[in-house]
């Protein structure tokens, strides 16, 4: 990919990343013998990338065995093998978005905790689809946060698509119903429903989300076709729990990992993919309309070390 | 939020306790468990390393004392170290002399700055201040509108030059606006920005240089992982931060970022966000937080919350009524509503020491909450006379109450029976020599919503 996100990120954040790369090279470069210091440095790099102490311990234990069996004795080879392993770990499942249906509107439901970037993601997807010549309808089912509907409205104007919204405090399920209904009657190709941010340990809010899904299914039984869980890359180990609980409530089809344009690596998705098998579908790398990219396991792993 | 960390440390020390003596080996295991627990809690790798080292040094030094219970000894060291790491006792917001106090909120995107602005405004209003909320986020669509709505909810003044103006101008102008409106506090809501975005960091530096805030609060959410140190460090390098606000502590994240943030910025955590509503902002108490980490609960802040909500005068009246047995369903309803004001039952229970371990699951909690609501609906469906004299509730009245509250006659009967039981019990307890203490013991009846 010529315009891969790594390249774009490097342009934007050159110095921060380079310093880290040098650090890793220094400790793990060619000719360096594999002693405890090397393993510890590797551990620190992975843990500081938010892979989580359990996942890192498992991976490094495997690597130790691997290194013995394959007689790996220098840092460079070790890193290469490790990258390969991580890429393999992140590869299973369907990482591409499927935004088309045979007939009737395709419905995408967007969920996640507060502040993860749901509305921005909804806006970006809508803009992309609109440019591809699709008829898109946005649904503002975040009726709780002040001015959330206004925020999505501005995105709808930027993207040039229609939006269905209700009053603040309205039942979000009724918005979901209306937008599904309107999508059918207006012959929309895609419906994108933005929901309110909610902490996954609030049972009633998670039930509300289930209700939204049920209500959509009343009009389109096989919808929502894509259920995207938006995760903030700066999130630590709680990300796994978020993914677990949201998946229990909804048929989550994939993860959107946002804010990868900072210094956070989003390494908790490794555990999510490993333990829950939920594939990452998109990554968010900025606030602009185009700053949403498909997920690429090899690039992502490269960035973990970069 | 620190619950899981508590459990982990608990088990680490349970292994130490009962071994009689602290040997080098069993401490190593315990320390390793502390290390893993802290890493799982998202405390930064380097911070953990330093912390565990300090605990080890302290513990080894004390070994000479031949403590009877090595587990307790280590608990105390970890506890003290956690407090030391989390800084001094709660420090309130700075206040300017003879002019408006300027508070600036900064941070990454999606941390809850705008919501926190509203919460701070409401809190200051309750203390008799007149805050002005200033919308300086010209980047996120409708961010200024959101702040305006939030200001309205908090009953605070609002000012912004809009999203086409330079945010620096908005913040500068806000000061004269505050003077004009007679506001004594100016709260600046800046845009969320990445610490590696030079242009955006330069902008926030310009704002700070122009308005010279008395407080610059770094807002970060409790779910933040290892990267907390990097972003906080760069914000700290760019701006003279004075404090941290930790948001979304009502989630189930272990919140280790709190330790990292304090370690990196050297600033105290001044407040924690505990919910989506505007009154969900509490002062941060390091010692209490350490207590919580070590499983000692957070009873002090529960008591504070209770004091805020429960009218002292009403409490005295209530006691008198119970003594005279004139306590009726009207009082019961009032009591129930006061408890509700203190937050959800789950939140309350979490603050009681030891409760975090035996707390019912989310479903059980939701059931209890539902039961409470049902009881309230039943009482609300009675006439005032019925509430004062439940005896007049004959079959036909009960039928009406059941229909009115959407429950069944059986449920109405049960509520009345429970109320009767409670009344009798409270009467005996209040008359007894032990007073309210005994009351607490006897009040633990499983069928009661309390």
Interface residues (C-beta under 8 A of the other chain):
Chain A: X13 X16 X44 X47 X48 X49 X50 X52 X53 X54 X113 X114 X115 X116 X117 X123 X144 X145 X146 X147 X148 X150 X151 X153 X154 X155 X168 X199 X200 X201 X202 X203 X204 X232 X233 X234 X235 X236 X237 X238 X239 X241 X242 X259 X261 X262 X263 X264 X265 X268 X287
Chain B: X36 X39 X40 X41 X42 X44 X45 X46 X108 X109 X110 X111 X112 X139 X140 X141 X142 X143 X145 X146 X148 X149 X150 X153 X194 X195 X196 X221 X223 X224 X225 X226 X227 X228 X230 X231 X248 X250 X251 X252 X253 X254 X256 X257 X276 X362 X363 X365 X366
